[in-house]
Amino acid sequence: MTTKADIVRNIASILGVEAPKMSTGSTEPREIFEIVNERLGLGLDRRLTKPDMARQIVEAAGLTWNAHHESNGGTVTKVGLEAVMRAVEHFVG
């Protein structure tokens, strides 16, 4: 089964960077969204919340972001991280 940590590592690998360390539990690190923003030159506001940053990455690739992609507490779900990975693949691919 693919974990959030696996998806974060995959995103980092696609971008050719070292994966940031995962936070406690299965909370994705904010740094992965900042790396995507920086590497792809998206120009997103670094003050955005993690879900807002992830949503803007996904939407910049022309993909759809929905309620299943984020959860209460300002985190991105596994499905949301997969959407970010598809967006990164779109830009790099």
Secondary structure, DSSP 8 states (H G I E B T S, - for coil): ---HHHHHHHHHHHHTS------STT---HHHHHHHHHHHT----TTS-HHHHHHHHHHHTT----GGGEETTTEE-HHHHHHHHHHHHHHH-
